[in-house]
C-alpha cells in the first residue's frame, strides 16, 4: 500500500510504516512492539520486519523445547565450633584479639 501511495505522490515515511506495524501486532508480539518503540535510533521498516520474523522463528523453536523446573533450597548452617579445653568442661575462644587499651600492634 505504501508503494501504491508513493506512486500517487503521497509519501509514507518509514516511521509511519513502523508505527502502523506496531499498532497492528498480535498479542503474542506485544513485547516486540515495546522494544521497537524504545529503540534508539528508531528502527526502519525493514529492521522491524526482520525483528518480527526472528521472533516468530524463535517462538517456534521454544514450543518444541521441554519445560524446565528450577528449585532452590537453603542448606542448614553448620553447628558452632566449641573451644573446649578439656579441663573442667570450660569453653574459651582463642585469644586472637588486640588489647582494647591504647597501643599498637
C-alpha positions in Angstrom: 0.0 0.0 0.0 2.9 2.4 0.8 4.3 1.8 -2.7 0.9 2.5 -4.2 0.6 5.7 -2.2 4.1 6.7 -3.3 3.1 6.2 -6.9 0.3 8.7 -6.3 2.8 11.2 -4.8 1.7 10.5 -1.3 4.9 9.8 0.6 4.6 7.4 3.5 7.6 7.7 5.9 9.4 4.7 7.4 8.4 5.9 10.8 4.7 5.8 9.8 5.1 2.3 8.5 6.8 1.0 11.7 4.2 2.7 13.9 1.4 1.1 11.9 3.1 -2.3 12.1 3.4 -1.9 15.9 -0.2 -0.9 16.2 -1.4 -4.0 14.3 0.7 -6.5 16.2 -0.8 -9.6 17.6 -0.8 -10.0 21.4 2.0 -12.6 21.1 4.3 -9.9 19.7 3.4 -7.1 22.0 6.8 -7.2 23.8 8.5 -6.8 20.4 6.3 -3.7 19.8 7.5 -2.3 23.1 11.2 -2.9 22.1 10.7 -1.4 18.7 9.1 1.8 20.2 12.0 2.2 22.6 14.8 1.5 20.1 17.2 4.4 19.5 17.5 5.3 16.7 14.0 4.4 15.7 14.1 1.3 13.5 13.4 1.3 9.8 10.5 -0.7 8.4 12.8 -3.4 7.1 14.6 -3.7 10.5 11.2 -4.0 12.2 10.1 -6.8 9.8 13.4 -8.6 10.4 13.0 -8.4 14.2 9.4 -9.8 13.9 10.4 -12.7 11.6 13.3 -13.6 14.0 10.9 -13.5 17.0 8.4 -15.7 15.1 11.2 -18.3 14.3 12.3 -18.2 18.0 8.8 -18.8 19.2 8.5 -21.9 17.0 11.7 -23.4 18.5 10.6 -22.6 22.0 7.4 -24.6 21.6 9.5 -27.8 21.0 11.8 -27.3 24.0 10.6 -29.2 27.1 9.7 -27.2 30.1 12.4 -26.8 32.8 11.6 -26.6 36.5 14.1 -25.0 38.8 14.1 -25.3 42.6 16.1 -23.5 45.2 16.7 -24.5 48.8 18.8 -23.4 51.7 21.2 -25.6 53.5 21.2 -25.6 57.2 24.2 -23.7 58.7 26.8 -25.9 60.4 26.8 -26.2 64.2 29.0 -23.6 66.0 32.5 -24.8 66.9 33.2 -25.2 70.6 36.6 -24.4 72.1 36.7 -27.0 74.8 39.9 -27.0 76.8 39.2 -30.4 78.2 39.8 -29.3 81.8 36.6 -28.9 83.7 34.5 -28.5 80.6 35.1 -24.7 80.4 35.0 -23.3 76.9 37.1 -20.4 75.9 37.5 -18.8 72.4 41.0 -18.4 71.1 42.9 -15.3 72.2 43.4 -13.5 68.9 42.0 -10.1 69.7 44.0 -6.9 70.3 44.1 -5.2 73.6 41.4 -2.5 74.0 43.8 -0.2 75.7 45.9 2.1 73.6 48.9 0.7 72.0 49.8 -0.6 68.6 50.2 -3.9 67.2 
